[in-house]
Amino acid sequence: MREIDTQVVVIGGGATGVGILRDLSLRGIPALLLEQGDLAHGTSSRFHGLLHSGGRYVVKDDKAAQECIEENRILKRIAAHCIEDTSGWFVYLNGDDPSYLELWIKGCAQAGIPVKEVPLEEAFRLEPLLTRKAARVFEVPDATVDGFKLLWANVKSAEKYGGNYQTYCKVQSLWLEQGQVIGVYAEDLITGETIQVRSKIVVNAAGPWSSEIAAMSGFDVHIQKDRGALLVFNQRMFKRVINRLRTPGDGDIFVPHETVTIFGTTSQTVDLPDDHQVNEQDVMDLIEIGHNLVEEIEQQRVVRAFAGIRPLYESVDASDHEGRGVSRNFSLIDHEKKDGVRGLVSIVGGKLTTYRLMAEKVTDWVVAKLGVQTVCRTAEEPLQNELATEVWDKARQLLGAAAADKMMERLNEQAESVVEAIARQPLLGQYVCECEMVTQAEVLHALQDPSIHSLDDLRRQTRLGMGTCQGTYCTYRATPMIQERFGGWERTIQEYQILLGERWRGIMPVLWGEQLRESELARALFLNVLNFKAEESEG
């Protein structure tokens, strides 16, 4: 058994968990984050990528709306490299409820969300695919956020201040003595080793798994697991976020990301925190609803379907609500007050847009319990330092502006060593993934990270295979590098099976037209180029 001592254990490597780790680290408090999978493998990467202005909540959830607009402004300042400031439109259609429109305009004013009406003629010129059933269009400061970049930037920032994390480390039980949680017992899923972590505080930030963590010691934290399905289109259909101006419902948000568009979502209560299954009916329902904003949506090519679990917190007096009826506010649960047990706090609910605020409130609670006199700096201190101009210039000279900028955003302070490697060996500047402009040098650099345990981990760090071809070409181009890192062909084949199986599950519900043809091409490549057996290529 391995024994570790620290002051705070954070359970959960989503946005809230890494935000807490960063805040604790900036305040000088030793902390260890434990995550059962890879960072960003759960809800924080399985969403539409919208950085909310708060406009979606102003009518029914004014507190959530105010938190969103405040955090929207903060994140645009401290995490600019993770955000594309697209702006967003709320589109009111002919026949929609005029009373809701009035409440929405009033709510935006009360929440401090700036709203500008866009003339219809200008709206149709700027966004040609927008339905001509639009009656009024309003602009708000929505944006898009890359969950992967945001999480890794928080972790790297935390590490600079002494924060530690371990992935593939599953908490098995809370360490409880005499009415106090004094640590956790966990299993290293890579080595099988048992780990005993002693701490003064344990923070439960496990998202959809929060109720399971609390239940380890008999505590009840009622998390409603709300599954939302989304579709990925193979092109950027809109320049800005498009919302339907009505009571929030299914299929009313189009979010542009890089070269694709994400459209969703649905809402369905499920039992399991990792129930990410999307079926053909989910897809058909979204396509049908999507006609309201894009009349020719069926002519657009869908390359993938996926789903995420919203961890919605149900208080006792709101237990009759379900799905979209549950508040998007977050709650901090002090288990000493709730269950008579010291040393444990749960943070539940909320949204990725408000992750930093959630982390601040938790860390304020922790420092008060520890008797530490420190203040939060996460709203002022940027997640990353600016790179020297000469590094940017050299990267652009070697790779071109577009590829260099994408790489620098992913690597930031680690980019200089990759740029130098390409300068020494120009062939390392060749693309492994053309969709995401990932070079051989970047893949080799990522594979040196001890936290990379699988091909899927590599995908999350580099975006390899996340473009419109869904890994058709880049995965086998990376074969020599992966084979060396994972110790042989047999392990490499296993990694391909896992990754392609996950990709295939997302492609299966959208197999028609051009996507079906491309999937057949991908299957042929892996059967022939990599000599996969037919049964190995099945998802």
C-alpha positions as CSV (number, residue, x, y, z in Angstrom):
1,M,0.0,0.0,0.0
2,R,1.3,3.5,-0.9
3,E,0.7,6.2,1.7
4,I,0.3,9.9,0.8
5,D,-0.1,12.9,3.1
6,T,-1.7,16.1,2.0
7,Q,-4.0,18.8,3.3
8,V,-6.8,18.5,0.7
9,V,-8.0,15.7,-1.5
10,V,-10.1,16.7,-4.5
11,I,-12.2,13.9,-6.1
12,G,-13.0,14.5,-9.7
13,G,-10.9,15.7,-12.7
14,G,-13.6,17.7,-14.5
15,A,-13.7,21.5,-14.8
16,T,-14.8,22.0,-11.3
17,G,-12.2,19.7,-9.8
18,V,-9.2,21.1,-11.7
19,G,-10.5,24.6,-10.9
20,I,-10.5,23.8,-7.2
21,L,-7.0,22.3,-7.5
22,R,-5.8,25.5,-9.1
23,D,-7.4,27.8,-6.6
24,L,-6.0,25.8,-3.7
25,S,-2.6,25.8,-5.2
26,L,-2.6,29.5,-5.8
27,R,-3.5,30.0,-2.1
28,G,-0.5,27.8,-1.1
29,I,-2.6,24.8,0.2
30,P,-1.1,21.4,-0.6
31,A,-3.7,19.4,-2.6
32,L,-4.0,16.2,-4.6
33,L,-6.6,15.6,-7.2
34,L,-7.7,12.0,-8.0
35,E,-9.6,11.1,-11.2
36,Q,-10.8,7.6,-12.1
37,G,-10.2,8.2,-15.8
38,D,-8.3,10.8,-17.8
39,L,-8.9,14.5,-17.3
40,A,-11.9,15.8,-19.3
41,H,-13.2,12.4,-20.1
42,G,-16.6,13.1,-18.6
43,T,-19.2,15.9,-18.7
44,S,-16.6,18.7,-19.1
45,S,-15.8,17.5,-22.6
46,R,-19.3,16.0,-23.5
47,F,-21.2,19.2,-24.0
48,H,-21.9,21.7,-26.7
49,G,-19.0,23.9,-25.8
50,L,-21.1,27.0,-25.2
51,L,-19.7,29.7,-22.9
52,H,-23.1,31.0,-21.7
53,S,-23.9,34.7,-21.5
54,G,-26.8,33.8,-19.2
55,G,-29.4,34.6,-21.8
56,R,-30.7,31.0,-21.7
57,Y,-31.7,31.3,-18.0
58,V,-32.9,34.8,-17.5
59,V,-36.6,33.9,-17.4
60,K,-36.6,30.9,-15.0
61,D,-33.2,31.0,-13.3
62,D,-32.1,34.6,-12.8
63,K,-29.4,33.7,-10.3
64,A,-27.8,31.2,-12.8
65,A,-28.0,33.9,-15.5
66,Q,-26.2,36.5,-13.4
67,E,-23.5,34.0,-12.5
68,C,-23.0,33.1,-16.2
69,I,-22.6,36.7,-17.4
70,E,-20.1,37.5,-14.6
71,E,-18.1,34.4,-15.3
72,N,-18.3,34.8,-19.0
73,R,-16.5,38.1,-18.7
74,I,-13.9,36.7,-16.3
75,L,-13.1,33.7,-18.5
76,K,-12.7,35.7,-21.6
77,R,-10.1,37.6,-19.7
78,I,-8.1,34.8,-18.0
79,A,-8.6,32.0,-20.5
80,A,-8.7,33.8,-23.9
81,H,-6.7,31.0,-25.6
82,C,-9.5,28.5,-24.8
83,I,-12.4,30.7,-26.0
84,E,-13.6,32.0,-29.4
85,D,-15.6,35.2,-28.8
86,T,-18.2,34.5,-31.5
87,S,-21.1,36.3,-29.8
88,G,-24.5,34.6,-30.0
89,W,-28.0,35.2,-31.4
90,F,-31.3,34.5,-29.8
91,V,-33.8,33.9,-32.7
92,Y,-37.5,34.6,-32.1
93,L,-39.6,32.8,-34.7
94,N,-43.0,33.6,-36.2
95,G,-45.6,31.9,-34.0
96,D,-43.4,31.8,-30.8
97,D,-44.8,33.0,-27.5
98,P,-44.6,36.9,-27.4
99,S,-45.0,36.9,-23.6
100,Y,-41.8,34.9,-23.2
101,L,-40.0,37.4,-25.5
102,E,-41.0,40.2,-23.2
103,L,-39.9,38.3,-20.1
104,W,-36.6,37.5,-21.8
105,I,-35.8,41.1,-22.7
106,K,-36.7,42.2,-19.2
107,G,-34.7,39.4,-17.6
108,C,-31.6,40.2,-19.7
109,A,-31.7,43.8,-18.5
110,Q,-32.1,42.8,-14.9
111,A,-29.2,40.3,-15.1
112,G,-26.9,42.9,-16.8
113,I,-26.7,41.0,-20.1
114,P,-26.2,43.4,-23.0
115,V,-28.7,42.8,-25.8
116,K,-28.7,44.3,-29.3
117,E,-31.4,43.7,-31.9
118,V,-30.1,42.7,-35.3
119,P,-32.1,43.8,-38.3
120,L,-33.5,40.8,-40.2
121,E,-32.0,41.7,-43.5
122,E,-28.6,42.0,-41.9
123,A,-29.1,38.7,-40.0
124,F,-29.9,36.8,-43.2
125,R,-26.9,38.3,-44.9
126,L,-24.5,37.4,-42.1
127,E,-26.0,33.9,-41.5
128,P,-27.4,32.6,-44.8
129,L,-28.5,29.3,-43.4
130,L,-30.7,30.9,-40.7
131,T,-34.4,30.1,-41.2
132,R,-36.6,32.7,-42.9
133,K,-39.2,32.1,-40.3
134,A,-37.1,34.3,-38.0
135,A,-39.1,37.3,-36.9
136,R,-36.6,39.0,-34.6
137,V,-32.9,38.4,-33.8
138,F,-31.0,39.6,-30.7
139,E,-27.3,39.5,-30.1
140,V,-25.8,38.6,-26.7
141,P,-22.2,38.0,-25.6
142,D,-22.2,34.1,-25.9
143,A,-19.0,32.5,-26.9
144,T,-17.5,29.0,-27.5
145,V,-15.1,27.3,-25.1
146,D,-12.8,24.3,-25.6
147,G,-13.3,22.1,-22.6
148,F,-10.1,20.1,-23.2
149,K,-7.9,23.2,-23.4
150,L,-9.5,24.8,-20.4
151,L,-9.0,21.8,-18.1
152,W,-5.4,21.2,-19.1
153,A,-4.6,24.9,-18.7
154,N,-6.0,24.8,-15.2
155,V,-3.9,21.7,-14.3
156,K,-0.7,23.2,-15.7
157,S,-1.3,26.3,-13.8
158,A,-2.0,24.4,-10.6
159,E,1.3,22.4,-11.1
160,K,3.3,25.6,-11.2
161,Y,2.1,26.3,-7.7
162,G,2.6,22.9,-6.3
163,G,-0.7,21.2,-7.1
164,N,-0.6,17.4,-7.8
165,Y,-3.0,15.1,-9.6
166,Q,-3.2,11.5,-10.5
167,T,-5.4,10.1,-13.3
168,Y,-6.7,6.5,-13.5
169,C,-6.9,6.5,-9.7
170,K,-10.4,5.5,-8.5
171,V,-11.5,6.3,-4.9
172,Q,-12.8,3.1,-3.3
173,S,-13.9,4.5,0.1
174,L,-13.7,7.5,2.3
175,W,-11.5,7.2,5.4
176,L,-13.8,8.0,8.3
177,E,-12.8,8.0,11.9
178,Q,-14.8,9.4,14.9
179,G,-17.1,11.5,12.9
180,Q,-14.5,12.9,10.6
181,V,-13.4,12.2,7.1
182,I,-9.6,12.1,7.3
183,G,-8.8,10.9,3.8
184,V,-9.6,8.3,1.2
185,Y,-8.6,4.9,0.0
186,A,-8.1,4.6,-3.8
187,E,-6.9,2.1,-6.4
188,D,-4.3,2.9,-9.0
189,L,-6.0,1.4,-12.1
190,I,-2.8,1.2,-14.0
191,T,-0.7,-0.7,-11.4
192,G,-3.5,-2.2,-9.2
193,E,-1.8,-0.7,-6.2
194,T,-3.9,0.5,-3.2
195,I,-3.3,4.1,-2.1
196,Q,-4.1,5.5,1.3
197,V,-4.3,9.3,1.3
198,R,-4.5,11.1,4.6
199,S,-5.9,14.7,4.5
200,K,-7.6,17.3,6.6
201,I,-10.3,18.0,4.0
202,V,-11.9,15.9,1.2
203,V,-13.7,17.7,-1.6
204,N,-16.3,15.7,-3.6
205,A,-16.3,17.3,-7.0
206,A,-17.1,14.1,-9.0
207,G,-20.0,15.5,-11.1
208,P,-22.4,12.7,-12.1
209,W,-20.6,10.4,-9.7
210,S,-21.0,12.7,-6.7
211,S,-23.9,10.8,-5.2
212,E,-21.8,7.5,-5.5
213,I,-18.9,9.2,-3.7
214,A,-21.1,10.5,-0.9
215,A,-22.9,7.1,-0.5
216,M,-19.5,5.4,0.3
217,S,-20.1,6.7,3.9
218,G,-23.8,6.5,3.9
219,F,-24.5,10.1,2.9
220,D,-27.3,11.1,0.5
221,V,-26.5,13.6,-2.2
222,H,-29.3,13.4,-4.7
223,I,-27.9,14.0,-8.2
224,Q,-30.2,13.8,-11.2
225,K,-28.3,12.4,-14.1
226,D,-29.7,14.1,-17.2
227,R,-28.4,12.8,-20.5
228,G,-28.1,15.2,-23.4
229,A,-27.5,14.0,-27.0
230,L,-25.7,16.2,-29.5
231,L,-24.8,16.0,-33.2
232,V,-21.6,17.1,-34.9
233,F,-21.9,18.5,-38.4
234,N,-18.9,18.5,-40.8
235,Q,-18.7,22.2,-41.4
236,R,-19.1,25.5,-39.6
237,M,-22.7,26.3,-40.5
238,F,-22.8,29.5,-38.5
239,K,-20.2,32.1,-37.5
240,R,-21.8,32.6,-34.1
241,V,-23.9,30.7,-31.6
242,I,-27.5,30.4,-32.6
243,N,-30.1,29.9,-29.9
244,R,-33.9,29.7,-30.3
245,L,-35.7,32.4,-28.2
246,R,-38.2,30.3,-26.3
247,T,-38.5,28.4,-23.1
248,P,-35.3,26.2,-23.1
249,G,-36.1,22.9,-24.8
250,D,-34.5,20.2,-27.0
251,G,-32.6,21.0,-30.1
252,D,-32.4,24.8,-29.9
253,I,-28.7,25.6,-29.9
254,F,-26.2,25.5,-32.8
255,V,-22.6,26.1,-31.6
256,P,-19.7,26.6,-34.1
257,H,-16.4,25.0,-33.1
258,E,-13.3,25.3,-35.2
259,T,-14.4,23.8,-38.5
260,V,-17.5,22.0,-37.3
261,T,-20.9,22.8,-35.7
262,I,-22.3,21.1,-32.6
263,F,-26.1,21.0,-32.3
264,G,-28.3,19.9,-29.4
265,T,-29.4,19.0,-27.0
266,T,-31.9,16.5,-25.6
267,S,-32.9,15.8,-22.0
268,Q,-33.5,12.4,-20.5
269,T,-33.0,11.2,-17.0
270,V,-30.8,8.1,-16.7
271,D,-29.6,5.9,-13.9
272,L,-25.9,5.5,-14.6
273,P,-23.3,8.4,-14.6
274,D,-21.6,7.1,-17.7
275,D,-24.7,6.3,-19.8
276,H,-23.6,8.1,-23.0
277,Q,-25.5,6.0,-25.5
278,V,-27.2,7.8,-28.4
279,N,-29.6,5.9,-30.6
280,E,-31.0,6.7,-34.0
281,Q,-34.3,8.0,-32.6
282,D,-32.3,10.7,-30.7
283,V,-30.7,11.7,-33.9
284,M,-34.0,11.8,-35.9
285,D,-35.7,13.8,-33.1
286,L,-32.9,16.4,-33.2
287,I,-32.9,16.6,-37.0
288,E,-36.7,17.2,-37.0
289,I,-36.4,19.9,-34.3
290,G,-33.5,21.5,-36.1
291,H,-35.7,22.4,-39.0
292,N,-37.0,25.2,-36.9
293,L,-33.7,27.1,-37.2
294,V,-32.1,25.5,-40.3
295,E,-34.8,24.7,-42.9
296,E,-32.4,22.6,-45.0
297,I,-30.7,20.8,-42.1
298,E,-31.1,17.4,-43.8
299,Q,-28.7,18.5,-46.6
300,Q,-26.0,19.1,-44.0
301,R,-23.7,16.1,-43.2
302,V,-23.6,14.8,-39.7
303,V,-20.3,13.1,-38.8
304,R,-21.0,12.0,-35.2
305,A,-23.4,11.8,-32.4
306,F,-22.5,11.9,-28.7
307,A,-24.0,12.5,-25.3
308,G,-23.0,13.9,-21.9
309,I,-24.5,13.7,-18.4
310,R,-25.6,16.9,-16.7
311,P,-25.2,16.4,-13.0
312,L,-28.3,18.3,-11.7
313,Y,-28.6,18.8,-8.0
314,E,-32.0,18.1,-6.5
315,S,-32.8,19.7,-3.2
316,V,-35.5,18.2,-1.0
317,D,-38.0,20.9,-2.0
318,A,-37.4,20.5,-5.7
319,S,-37.5,16.7,-5.9
320,D,-40.6,16.8,-8.1
321,H,-38.7,18.6,-10.9
322,E,-37.0,16.7,-13.7
323,G,-34.5,17.5,-16.5
324,R,-34.9,21.1,-17.7
325,G,-37.1,21.8,-14.7
326,V,-34.1,21.5,-12.3
327,S,-32.1,24.6,-11.6
328,R,-28.7,25.1,-13.2
329,N,-27.5,26.8,-9.9
330,F,-24.8,25.0,-7.9
331,S,-24.8,24.1,-4.3
332,L,-22.0,23.6,-1.7
333,I,-22.9,20.9,0.8
334,D,-21.1,21.0,4.2
335,H,-21.6,17.5,5.4
336,E,-20.9,18.5,9.0
337,K,-24.1,20.5,8.9
338,K,-26.0,18.0,6.8
339,D,-24.7,14.7,8.2
340,G,-22.7,15.5,11.3
341,V,-19.4,14.5,9.7
342,R,-16.5,16.9,9.6
343,G,-13.9,17.2,6.9
344,L,-16.1,16.6,3.8
345,V,-17.7,19.0,1.4
346,S,-19.6,18.3,-1.9
347,I,-19.9,20.7,-4.7
348,V,-22.8,19.8,-7.0
349,G,-24.8,21.2,-9.9
350,G,-23.7,24.3,-11.9
351,K,-22.3,24.6,-15.4
352,L,-18.9,24.6,-17.0
353,T,-19.3,28.4,-17.5
354,T,-19.4,28.8,-13.7
355,Y,-16.7,26.3,-12.8
356,R,-14.2,29.0,-11.6
357,L,-16.8,30.5,-9.3
358,M,-17.8,27.1,-8.0
359,A,-14.1,26.4,-7.3
360,E,-13.7,29.8,-5.5
361,K,-16.7,29.1,-3.2
362,V,-15.3,25.6,-2.3
363,T,-11.8,26.9,-1.7
364,D,-13.2,29.8,0.5
365,W,-14.9,27.0,2.6
366,V,-11.7,25.0,2.8
367,V,-9.5,27.9,3.9
368,A,-12.0,28.9,6.5
369,K,-12.0,25.3,7.9
370,L,-8.1,25.3,7.9
371,G,-7.9,28.7,9.4
372,V,-5.8,30.0,6.5
373,Q,-5.9,33.7,5.7
374,T,-5.7,33.7,1.9
375,V,-7.8,35.3,-0.9
376,C,-8.8,34.0,-4.3
377,R,-6.7,35.1,-7.3
378,T,-8.2,33.0,-10.0
379,A,-10.4,35.8,-11.4
380,E,-7.4,38.0,-12.0
381,E,-4.4,35.7,-12.8
382,P,-4.4,34.4,-16.4
383,L,-4.3,30.6,-16.9
384,Q,-1.1,30.9,-18.9
385,N,1.7,33.3,-19.5
386,E,2.2,35.0,-22.8
387,L,4.9,33.3,-24.9
388,A,7.7,35.3,-26.3
389,T,7.0,36.9,-29.7
390,E,10.0,35.2,-31.2
391,V,8.6,31.8,-30.4
392,W,5.3,32.6,-32.2
393,D,7.2,34.1,-35.1
394,K,9.4,31.0,-35.5
395,A,6.4,28.6,-35.2
396,R,4.5,30.5,-37.9
397,Q,7.6,30.5,-40.2
398,L,7.9,26.8,-39.8
399,L,4.2,25.7,-39.9
400,G,2.2,28.7,-41.3
401,A,0.0,30.9,-39.2
402,A,-3.1,28.7,-38.8
403,A,-1.2,25.5,-37.8
404,A,1.2,27.4,-35.5
405,D,-1.6,29.3,-33.7
406,K,-3.6,26.1,-33.0
407,M,-0.5,24.3,-31.7
408,M,0.5,27.2,-29.5
409,E,-2.9,27.4,-28.0
410,R,-2.7,23.7,-27.1
411,L,0.8,23.7,-25.8
412,N,1.5,27.3,-24.7
413,E,4.5,27.3,-22.4
414,Q,5.6,23.8,-23.6
415,A,5.4,24.9,-27.2
416,E,9.0,26.2,-27.4
417,S,10.6,22.8,-27.2
418,V,8.3,21.5,-30.0
419,V,9.1,24.4,-32.2
420,E,12.8,23.8,-31.6
421,A,12.4,20.1,-32.5
422,I,10.8,21.0,-35.8
423,A,13.5,23.6,-36.5
424,R,16.1,20.8,-36.0
425,Q,14.2,18.2,-38.0
426,P,11.8,19.8,-40.4
427,L,10.1,16.4,-41.2
428,L,8.7,16.5,-37.7
429,G,6.5,19.4,-38.9
430,Q,4.5,17.1,-41.1
431,Y,0.9,16.7,-40.1
432,V,-0.3,13.5,-38.5
433,C,-3.8,15.0,-38.2
434,E,-4.6,17.4,-41.0
435,C,-8.0,18.3,-39.6
436,E,-6.6,19.6,-36.4
437,M,-3.1,20.4,-37.7
438,V,-1.3,18.1,-35.3
439,T,2.3,17.6,-36.2
440,Q,4.6,14.6,-35.6
441,A,6.6,16.7,-33.2
442,E,3.5,17.5,-31.1
443,V,2.5,13.8,-31.0
444,L,6.0,12.8,-29.9
445,H,6.0,15.5,-27.2
446,A,2.6,14.4,-25.9
447,L,3.7,10.8,-25.7
448,Q,6.5,11.7,-23.3
449,D,3.9,12.8,-20.7
450,P,3.6,10.1,-18.0
451,S,-0.2,10.8,-17.8
452,I,-0.7,9.5,-21.3
453,H,-1.8,5.9,-20.8
454,S,-3.8,5.3,-23.9
455,L,-4.5,6.4,-27.4
456,D,-7.7,8.1,-26.1
457,D,-5.6,10.1,-23.7
458,L,-3.4,11.2,-26.6
459,R,-6.6,12.3,-28.5
460,R,-7.8,14.5,-25.6
461,Q,-4.4,16.2,-25.3
462,T,-3.7,16.8,-28.9
463,R,-7.2,16.6,-30.6
464,L,-5.8,13.8,-32.8
465,G,-8.7,12.2,-34.6
466,M,-11.3,14.7,-33.5
467,G,-11.7,16.5,-36.9
468,T,-14.2,15.8,-39.6
469,C,-12.6,12.6,-40.8
470,Q,-13.0,11.1,-37.2
471,G,-9.5,9.5,-37.2
472,T,-9.8,7.9,-40.6
473,Y,-6.2,8.9,-41.6
474,C,-4.4,10.3,-38.6
475,T,-4.7,7.3,-36.4
476,Y,-2.7,5.0,-38.7
477,R,-0.2,7.7,-39.5
478,A,0.6,7.8,-35.8
479,T,1.2,4.0,-35.7
480,P,5.1,4.0,-35.6
481,M,5.1,6.6,-32.7
482,I,2.3,4.8,-30.8
483,Q,3.9,1.4,-31.3
484,E,7.1,2.6,-29.7
485,R,5.4,4.3,-26.8
486,F,3.0,1.4,-26.0
487,G,5.6,-1.3,-26.3
488,G,4.7,-3.3,-29.4
489,W,2.2,-4.1,-32.1
490,E,-0.2,-6.1,-29.9
491,R,-0.8,-3.3,-27.4
492,T,-1.1,-0.8,-30.3
493,I,-3.8,-3.0,-31.9
494,Q,-5.7,-3.0,-28.5
495,E,-5.5,0.8,-28.3
496,Y,-6.9,1.1,-31.9
497,Q,-9.7,-1.2,-31.0
498,I,-10.7,0.8,-28.0
499,L,-10.4,4.2,-29.7
500,L,-12.1,3.1,-32.9
501,G,-14.8,1.3,-31.0
502,E,-15.6,4.6,-29.2
503,R,-15.5,6.6,-32.5
504,W,-17.7,3.9,-34.1
505,R,-20.4,4.2,-31.4
506,G,-20.7,7.9,-32.2
507,I,-20.8,7.3,-36.0
508,M,-23.3,4.4,-35.9
509,P,-26.5,6.5,-35.3
510,V,-25.7,8.8,-38.3
511,L,-24.7,6.3,-41.0
512,W,-26.4,7.5,-44.1
513,G,-25.4,9.3,-47.3
514,E,-21.8,10.7,-47.4
515,Q,-21.1,9.7,-43.9
516,L,-21.8,6.0,-44.7
517,R,-19.5,6.2,-47.7
518,E,-16.7,7.7,-45.6
519,S,-17.2,5.1,-42.9
520,E,-16.8,2.4,-45.5
521,L,-13.5,4.0,-46.7
522,A,-12.3,4.2,-43.1
523,R,-13.1,0.5,-42.5
524,A,-11.3,-0.5,-45.7
525,L,-8.2,1.5,-44.7
526,F,-8.0,-0.2,-41.3
527,L,-8.7,-3.7,-42.7
528,N,-6.0,-3.3,-45.4
529,V,-3.4,-0.8,-44.3
530,L,-3.2,-2.0,-40.7
531,N,-4.2,-5.6,-41.6
532,F,-7.0,-5.6,-39.0
533,K,-9.1,-8.7,-38.9
534,A,-12.8,-8.0,-39.6
535,E,-13.8,-8.9,-36.1
536,E,-11.1,-6.5,-34.7
537,S,-12.6,-3.5,-36.6
538,E,-16.1,-4.0,-35.1
539,G,-17.1,-1.3,-32.6
